[in-house]
């Protein structure tokens, strides 16, 4: 029920209600209410209208406000709670527990309508009503790489790092305190996702706006379920410190796992030993799994039986798509989770994840769609080592077995090629999934060394050096496998380079392992989710959508292309870098193609571009 209250009227007053962008005319939709009474009684009316939703929301982005005000109209922007005469019955919403959605009902106990006082008369008024809707993350359940998926699931992998009080929204009597606590999963989904005046923002060093669309309020996310082993009462002293959350709406289930955030997590990471994989995770014979990761994962189900069973039940709903994500240790746990729920077709995105399974396990999980992001020489992605870590020393000396077993593993690192060639000596750790590489590339220079005699065309050798400049590519080698005749016309400028160098791509990005990099040593500083992975995804997506908003990245690429074409550029290295440019352009083309055929995505990215800047 919409309530518009007028105190008195001396002359005819016409009240125009605008829903979304539309200016509804009386003859078409009967939205005008005409009053000709000296003493006007309280009136109410119910209006139904189909009207396009404008891209940018809130009063600040109104597309009609300036026009109406310039024509002498009064203008007001209203949320639905300001137009109600009482608290409404909201479908599947418990007001006693959650209150009313704050943005739509800013004054939970006041329903007085909009008042028009004496100075408002002798004037037409326009009321632009915010639709009663909620934000939902744009996610695309596809086996192909999707940059919006990568960005949004990266935000979820950041969000799970937020510390908050663990509460059960199904049992606690009043959730208001937790909804109003900023910087938590609960406030993100039950406050920010309800505020249509601005898009939800994940803040962690930088502000990252989510890429969202709005849905009817009844299709909103349910309260997020946040699970934290650290807050379990009476847990053993040295129990694992694992955190995760999951949230769902009518079409999505999102599960995010936290990465290394404590000393206990570091001990989990360091428990490298591969042990037989439980049948509940993977029943393949010979498959082995990282002992520390497995135990950290199993602890969640051990202490939160009902919540995990509820998640499994929801994952079995064929009307909902399952998305799983995590950074660092969280990526390892997300892979274990995806393995257990593999029959529910999970889509997995991980960032800076270590190795989890040995070769047999990785091969058995070929059906799981997984995109594994690696920021150049990120140290964590290099562990545990891709060697046979299942040696006899792990079984002796009690707790010291882990120390001695790890020492033996280090001593055998030089034999890695032999171990991979001779699987009989033990199971070797491999990476699972399709690599997405943030590749720090250099251009090598080359020149011939003239002889001392200085005779023309007389050279004694060649010298090479790293030219002054580098560029971080955003490379998805899997795209090279997906190029087909349908796309060749669109991608004619670079498809030939990719197909011609397919062998080169396979050599640089070997299946099951890390890329062959220009960077010599691993870098722990490459591992941060907030200041590395998410920054790279943000800047690259922005540059593909709006190059003028990412001038530093555009300039860096231009300088690097000049090096590639420099007269001193080493030809083989220049050829590789040219292939990288073609591969990155293929990704850019995919982003443009998917955006061009999807109006909802196009509007969501317009909101994103309006909020974000190059970091």
C-alpha positions in Angstrom: 0.0 0.0 0.0 1.5 3.4 -1.1 0.5 6.3 1.1 0.7 9.9 0.1 -0.5 12.4 2.7 -1.5 16.0 2.0 -2.2 18.4 4.9 -4.5 20.8 2.9 -5.2 22.0 -0.6 -6.3 25.3 -2.0 -6.2 24.4 -5.6 -5.9 21.4 -7.8 -2.7 19.4 -7.0 -1.5 16.7 -9.3 0.8 14.0 -7.7 2.9 12.1 -10.2 4.4 8.8 -9.1 7.4 7.7 -11.1 8.5 4.1 -10.8 12.1 3.6 -11.9 12.7 5.6 -15.1 9.3 5.8 -16.4 7.2 9.0 -16.5 3.7 7.5 -16.3 1.0 9.5 -18.0 -2.6 9.5 -16.7 -4.2 8.3 -20.0 -2.0 5.2 -20.1 -1.5 4.1 -16.6 -3.9 6.2 -14.4 -1.1 7.2 -12.1 -2.3 10.8 -11.6 -4.3 11.5 -8.4 -6.3 14.7 -8.8 -7.7 16.4 -5.6 -10.2 19.3 -5.7 -11.1 19.4 -2.0 -10.5 22.3 0.4 -10.0 19.8 3.2 -8.4 16.7 1.8 -8.9 13.4 3.5 -6.2 10.7 3.7 -6.1 8.9 0.3 -4.4 5.7 -0.8 -4.0 4.1 -4.2 -2.3 1.0 -5.6 -0.4 1.2 -8.9 1.1 -1.5 -11.0 3.5 -0.6 -13.8 6.2 -2.2 -15.9 9.0 0.2 -16.5 12.7 -0.2 -17.4 15.1 0.1 -14.4 17.7 2.7 -14.8 21.3 1.7 -14.7 22.5 3.9 -11.8 20.2 4.1 -8.8 19.5 6.5 -5.9 18.4 10.2 -6.0 21.9 11.4 -7.0 21.6 9.5 -10.3 18.0 10.4 -11.1 17.5 10.9 -14.8 14.3 12.9 -14.3 14.9 15.1 -11.3 16.7 18.0 -13.1 14.1 18.1 -15.9 11.1 18.2 -13.6 12.6 20.8 -11.3 13.5 23.0 -14.2 9.8 22.9 -15.2 8.7 24.0 -11.8 7.7 20.6 -10.4 8.4 19.6 -6.8 10.6 16.5 -6.7 11.0 13.8 -4.0 12.8 10.5 -4.1 11.2 7.9 -1.8 11.8 4.4 -0.7 8.9 2.1 -0.2 8.9 2.4 3.6 8.2 6.1 3.3 5.0 5.3 1.3 3.5 2.7 3.6 0.9 3.2 6.3 2.0 0.1 8.2 4.7 -2.5 8.2 4.1 -4.9 5.3 4.2 -8.6 5.3 7.4 -9.5 3.4 7.6 -13.0 2.0 10.0 -15.3 3.9 11.0 -12.5 6.2 10.9 -12.5 10.0 10.5 -8.9 11.2 10.9 -9.8 14.9 14.3 -11.3 14.2 15.6 -9.1 11.4 13.7 -5.9 11.8 12.8 -4.3 8.4 15.3 -3.9 5.6 16.9 -0.6 6.7 17.4 1.1 3.3 13.8 0.5 2.2 12.4 1.2 5.7 14.7 3.9 7.3 12.2 4.4 10.2 11.1 1.0 11.2 8.3 2.2 13.6 7.1 5.2 11.7 4.7 5.0 8.7 3.4 8.5 8.2 3.7 8.8 4.5 5.0 11.8 2.7 3.8 15.1 4.0 3.0 18.1 1.7 2.8 21.3 3.7 1.6 24.8 2.8 4.6 25.8 0.7 4.2 22.7 -1.4 0.8 23.7 -2.8 -0.1 25.3 -6.1 2.6 23.0 -7.6 2.8 19.7 -9.2 5.0 17.1 -7.4 6.9 14.2 -8.7 7.7 11.2 -6.4 10.3 8.9 -7.8 10.0 5.6 -6.0 12.9 3.2 -5.5 11.8 -0.3 -6.4 11.6 -2.9 -3.6 14.5 -5.0 -4.8 17.9 -6.3 -3.7 21.4 -6.7 -5.2 22.6 -10.1 -6.4 26.1 -10.9 -7.6 26.5 -11.4 -11.3 27.8 -15.0 -11.7 27.9 -17.2 -14.8 28.0 -20.9 -14.3 30.0 -21.8 -17.4 33.0 -24.1 -18.1 34.6 -21.2 -19.9 36.7 -18.6 -18.1 34.7 -15.5 -17.0 36.4 -12.4 -15.8 33.3 -11.2 -13.9 33.2 -14.5 -12.1 36.9 -14.2 -11.2 36.4 -10.6 -9.9 33.2 -11.4 -7.9 34.4 -14.7 -6.4 37.7 -12.9 -5.6 35.6 -10.5 -3.5 34.0 -13.4 -1.7 37.5 -14.8 -1.1 38.4 -11.5 0.5 35.1 -11.2 2.4 35.7 -14.5 4.2 38.8 -13.0 5.8 36.6 -10.6 7.8 36.4 -11.4 11.5 33.0 -11.5 13.0 30.9 -13.1 15.8 29.6 -16.4 14.7 25.9 -16.5 15.1 23.2 -18.8 13.8 20.5 -16.7 12.0 18.1 -19.6 12.4 18.3 -19.6 16.2 19.2 -16.2 17.5 16.3 -14.0 18.6 17.5 -10.7 17.2 19.9 -10.3 14.3 19.8 -6.5 14.2 23.1 -6.0 16.0 25.0 -8.2 13.7 23.3 -6.8 10.5 24.4 -3.3 11.6 28.0 -4.4 12.4 30.0 -3.1 9.4 32.6 -5.1 7.5 31.1 -8.6 8.0 29.5 -11.2 5.7 26.2 -10.5 7.5 26.2 -6.8 6.8 27.4 -7.3 3.3 24.4 -9.5 2.3 21.8 -8.1 4.7 22.6 -4.4 4.6 24.7 -3.5 1.6 22.8 -5.8 -0.8 19.6 -4.1 0.2 20.8 -0.5 -0.4 19.9 0.3 -4.0 21.3 3.8 -3.8 24.8 2.3 -4.3 26.4 -1.0 -5.1 27.9 -3.2 -2.4 31.5 -2.5 -1.7 34.2 -4.8 -0.3 36.8 -2.8 1.5 40.2 -4.3 2.2 42.9 -1.7 1.7 41.0 -0.5 -1.4 37.3 -0.2 -2.1 36.1 -2.9 -4.5 32.5 -2.5 -5.8 30.7 -5.7 -6.5 29.4 -6.4 -10.0 25.7 -6.8 -9.3 22.2 -6.8 -10.7 19.0 -6.2 -8.8 16.3 -8.8 -8.3 12.9 -8.7 -6.7 13.3 -8.6 -2.9 11.8 -12.1 -2.6 14.8 -13.4 -4.6 17.3 -11.9 -2.2 20.2 -13.8 -0.5 19.3 -15.7 2.6 21.4 -14.8 5.7 25.0 -15.9 5.3 26.1 -18.8 7.4 29.5 -18.0 8.9 31.4 -20.9 10.4 34.6 -20.4 12.6 36.3 -23.2 14.4 38.1 -20.6 16.6 34.8 -19.8 18.2 33.7 -23.4 18.9 33.4 -24.0 22.6 35.4 -26.7 24.3 37.4 -27.5 21.1 40.8 -29.1 21.8 43.7 -26.7 22.3 45.5 -27.4 19.0 42.4 -27.9 16.9 42.5 -26.5 13.3 41.6 -22.9 12.8 39.3 -23.0 9.8 36.7 -20.5 8.6 34.2 -20.4 5.8 30.8 -19.0 4.9 28.1 -19.9 2.5 25.1 -18.0 1.3 22.3 -18.7 -1.2 19.4 -17.3 -3.1 16.9 -18.8 -5.6 19.6 -19.4 -8.2 23.0 -19.4 -6.5 24.9 -21.1 -3.7 28.3 -19.4 -2.9 30.8 -21.1 -0.5 34.0 -19.2 0.4 36.9 -20.6 2.4 39.4 -18.5 4.3 43.1 -18.7 3.7 46.1 -18.7 6.0 45.4 -16.1 8.8 46.9 -17.5 11.9 49.9 -19.5 13.3 47.7 -22.6 13.4 46.9 -22.2 9.8 50.6 -22.0 9.0 51.1 -25.3 10.8 48.3 -26.8 8.7 50.0 -25.6 5.5 53.3 -27.2 6.7 51.9 -30.6 7.3 52.9 -31.7 3.8 52.6 -35.4 4.0 50.4 -37.1 1.4 47.9 -39.6 2.9 45.3 -41.9 1.2 42.3 -39.9 0.2 39.1 -40.8 2.0 36.3 -42.2 -0.2 34.0 -39.4 0.9 36.3 -37.0 -0.9 37.6 -39.1 -3.7 37.4 -42.8 -4.1 40.0 -43.3 -6.8 42.7 -45.9 -6.0 46.2 -44.5 -5.2 44.9 -40.9 -4.8 46.6 -39.1 -2.0 45.9 -35.7 -0.4 47.8 -33.2 1.7 47.3 -34.3 5.4 47.1 -30.9 6.9 44.5 -29.6 4.4 42.4 -32.7 4.7 42.2 -32.5 8.5 41.4 -28.7 8.4 38.6 -29.4 6.0 37.2 -32.4 7.9 37.1 -30.3 11.2 34.4 -28.1 9.7 32.0 -31.0 9.2 33.0 -32.4 12.6 31.8 -29.4 14.5 29.1 -28.0 12.2 27.2 -31.2 11.2 23.8 -29.6 10.6 25.0 -26.6 8.7 27.2 -28.6 6.4 24.4 -31.1 5.8 22.1 -28.2 4.9 24.7 -26.9 2.5 25.0 -30.4 0.9 21.2 -30.5 0.6 21.0 -27.1 -1.1 23.8 -28.1 -3.5 21.6 -30.9 -4.7 19.0 -28.5 -5.9 19.1 -28.6 -9.7 17.7 -25.1 -9.8 20.7 -23.6 -8.1 24.2 -23.2 -9.4 27.1 -24.0 -7.0 30.1 -21.6 -6.8 33.1 -22.3 -4.6 36.1 -20.1 -4.0 39.1 -19.4 -1.8 42.5 -17.8 -1.6 45.7 -19.6 -0.4 44.8 -22.3 2.2 41.2 -21.3 1.4 41.8 -22.4 -2.2 43.0 -25.8 -1.1 39.9 -26.3 1.1 37.7 -25.1 -1.7 39.2 -27.8 -4.0 38.5 -30.4 -1.3 34.9 -29.1 -1.0 34.5 -29.2 -4.8 35.8 -32.7 -4.9 33.3 -33.9 -2.3 30.4 -32.1 -4.1 31.7 -32.9 -7.6 28.3 -34.6 -8.5 26.6 -31.2 -8.0 28.7 -29.6 -10.8 30.6 -26.9 -8.7 32.3 -24.1 -10.5 35.6 -23.4 -8.6 37.8 -20.3 -8.7 40.9 -20.2 -6.5 43.7 -17.7 -6.0 47.2 -18.4 -4.9 46.3 -22.0 -4.0 48.9 -24.6 -3.0 49.0 -28.2 -4.4 46.5 -30.5 -2.7 46.3 -33.9 -4.5 48.8 -36.2 -6.0 48.6 -37.2 -9.6 46.0 -39.9 -9.4 43.6 -37.6 -7.5 44.1 -34.7 -10.0 43.3 -37.0 -12.9 40.2 -38.3 -11.2 38.9 -34.7 -10.8 39.1 -33.8 -14.5 35.4 -33.2 -14.6 35.5 -30.4 -12.0 35.6 -26.9 -13.6 38.4 -25.1 -11.8 40.3 -21.9 -12.7 43.4 -21.5 -10.7 44.9 -18.0 -10.5 48.6 -17.7 -10.1 50.2 -14.3 -9.6 53.6 -14.7 -11.3 56.1 -16.3 -8.8 53.7 -16.5 -5.8 55.6 -18.7 -3.4 52.5 -20.5 -2.0 51.6 -21.9 -5.4 55.0 -23.8 -5.4 54.2 -25.9 -2.3 54.0 -28.6 -1.4 56.8 -29.5 -3.8 56.0 -31.5 -6.9 58.0 -34.4 -5.7 57.4 -37.7 -3.9 56.8 -36.6 -0.3 55.5 -40.0 0.9 58.7 -41.4 2.3 59.3 -43.8 5.2 60.7 -41.2 7.5 57.2 -39.7 8.0 56.3 -42.9 9.9 59.1 -42.9 12.4 60.2 -40.8 15.4 56.6 -39.9 16.4 56.0 -36.1 16.0 59.5 -35.7 14.6 58.6 -37.8 11.6 57.1 -34.8 9.8 60.4 -32.9 10.3 62.6 -35.8 9.1 60.3 -36.7 6.3 60.3 -33.1 5.0 64.0 -33.0 5.2 64.3 -36.1 3.1 61.9 -34.5 0.6 64.1 -31.5 0.2 67.1 -33.6 -0.4 65.4 -35.4 -3.3 64.2 -32.2 -5.1 66.8 -32.5 -7.9 65.2 -35.8 -8.9 61.8 -34.4 -9.6 62.0 -35.0 -13.4 62.8 -38.7 -12.8 60.0 -39.0 -10.2 57.5 -37.8 -12.7 58.7 -40.1 -15.3 58.7 -43.1 -13.0 55.4 -43.1 -11.1 56.2 -46.4 -9.5 58.4 -44.7 -6.9 55.5 -42.8 -5.4 52.6 -40.3 -6.0 53.8 -36.8 -6.8 51.8 -33.6 -6.0 50.2 -31.9 -9.0 48.1 -28.8 -9.4 44.4 -29.2 -10.4 42.5 -27.0 -12.8 43.1 -24.6 -15.6 45.9 -22.0 -15.0 45.1 -18.3 -15.1 48.6 -16.7 -15.0 49.4 -13.1 -14.1 52.7 -13.4 -15.9 55.4 -10.8 -15.4 57.1 -10.7 -18.8 60.4 -9.3 -19.8 61.8 -8.6 -23.3 65.3 -9.8 -24.0 67.7 -7.8 -26.1 70.3 -9.4 -28.4 73.2 -8.1 -30.4 76.1 -9.6 -32.2 79.6 -9.1 -30.8 82.0 -7.8 -33.5 85.5 -9.3 -33.8 88.4 -7.3 -32.5 89.5 -6.7 -36.1 86.4 -4.9 -36.8 85.9 -6.5 -40.2 82.4 -6.2 -41.6 80.1 -9.2 -40.9 82.8 -10.7 -38.7 81.3 -11.5 -35.3 82.6 -13.6 -32.4 79.3 -14.3 -30.7 76.1 -12.8 -29.3 75.2 -11.2 -26.0 71.7 -10.9 -24.5 70.3 -8.8 -21.7 67.0 -7.8 -20.1 65.7 -4.7 -21.8 64.5 -1.9 -19.5 60.8 -2.6 -19.1 58.3 -5.3 -18.2 54.6 -6.0 -18.4 52.3 -8.2 -16.4 50.1 -10.2 -18.7 46.7 -11.6 -17.8 46.8 -15.0 -19.5 44.2 -17.7 -19.8 45.8 -20.5 -21.8 42.5 -22.4 -21.9 41.2 -19.8 -24.3 43.6 -21.2 -26.9 41.7 -24.5 -26.7 38.3 -22.8 -27.2 39.1 -20.9 -30.4 37.0 -22.2 -33.2 35.7 -21.3 -36.7 32.8 -19.3 -35.4 35.2 -16.9 -33.6 37.9 -16.7 -36.2 36.4 -13.8 -38.1 36.1 -11.8 -34.9 39.6 -12.6 -33.8 41.3 -12.6 -37.1 44.0 -10.1 -35.9 45.4 -12.5 -33.4 44.0 -16.0 -33.8 46.7 -17.1 -36.2 49.4 -16.2 -33.7 47.8 -18.3 -31.0 47.2 -21.3 -33.2 50.7 -21.2 -34.6 52.3 -21.1 -31.2 50.0 -23.6 -29.5 53.0 -25.8 -28.7 54.8 -22.8 -27.1 51.8 -22.1 -24.9 51.7 -25.8 -23.8 55.4 -25.7 -22.9 55.1 -22.4 -20.9 51.9 -23.5 -19.1 52.2 -27.3 -18.5 49.1 -29.1 -17.3 49.2 -29.7 -13.6 52.1 -27.4 -12.8 53.1 -23.8 -12.6 54.1 -21.7 -15.6 57.7 -21.4 -16.8 58.3 -17.8 -15.7 60.7 -15.0 -16.5 60.9 -14.4 -12.7 63.8 -16.4 -11.3 62.8 -16.8 -7.6 59.5 -17.3 -5.9 58.1 -14.2 -4.2 56.0 -14.3 -1.0 55.0 -10.7 -1.7 53.0 -11.8 -4.8 50.6 -13.7 -2.6 48.3 -11.1 -1.1 44.7 -11.4 -2.2 43.7 -7.7 -1.4 46.8 -5.9 -2.7 47.8 -8.3 -5.5 45.2 -10.7 -6.9 42.2 -8.4 -6.6 44.1 -5.3 -7.7 45.3 -7.1 -10.9 41.8 -8.4 -11.7 40.2 -5.0 -11.1 42.7 -3.0 -13.2 42.6 -5.5 -16.1 38.8 -5.7 -16.2 38.6 -1.9 -16.1 41.2 -1.5 -18.8 39.2 -3.9 -21.1 35.9 -2.1 -20.5 37.2 1.5 -20.4 40.9 1.9 -21.3 40.8 5.6 -20.5 40.1 4.8 -16.9 43.3 2.7 -16.6 46.0 4.9 -18.1 48.9 3.4 -16.2 48.2 -0.1 -17.4 47.6 1.1 -21.0 50.9 3.1 -20.9 52.7 0.0 -19.5 51.4 -2.2 -22.3 52.3 0.4 -25.0 55.9 0.7 -23.7 56.3 -3.1 -23.7 55.0 -3.5 -27.2 57.6 -0.9 -28.3 60.3 -3.1 -26.8 58.9 -6.2 -28.6 59.3 -4.4 -31.9 62.7 -2.8 -31.0 65.5 -3.6 -33.5 67.5 -5.2 -30.6 64.7 -7.5 -29.5 65.7 -11.1 -29.3 63.4 -12.7 -32.0 62.3 -15.9 -30.1 61.5 -13.9 -27.0 59.7 -11.3 -29.0 57.7 -14.1 -30.7 56.6 -15.4 -27.3 55.6 -12.0 -26.1 53.6 -11.4 -29.3 51.8 -14.6 -28.6 51.0 -13.4 -25.1 49.6 -10.2 -26.5 47.4 -12.2 -28.8 46.2 -14.4 -26.0 45.4 -11.4 -23.8 43.5 -9.8 -26.6 41.5 -13.0 -27.0 40.4 -12.6 -23.4 39.5 -9.0 -24.0 37.4 -10.0 -27.0 35.6 -12.6 -24.9 34.7 -9.9 -22.3 33.4 -7.6 -25.0 31.4 -10.4 -26.7 29.7 -11.6 -23.5 28.9 -8.0 -22.5 27.5 -7.1 -25.9 24.9 -9.9 -25.9 23.8 -9.5 -22.2 21.9 -6.3 -21.3 21.9 -7.2 -17.6 25.6 -7.7 -17.5 26.1 -4.5 -19.6 24.2 -2.4 -17.0 26.1 -4.1 -14.1 29.4 -3.2 -15.7 28.3 0.4 -16.2 27.6 0.6 -12.5 31.0 -1.0 -11.8 32.8 1.5 -14.1 31.1 4.4 -12.5 32.3 3.4 -9.0 35.8 2.1 -9.6 39.2 3.6 -10.6 42.6 2.2 -11.5 44.5 1.1 -8.4 
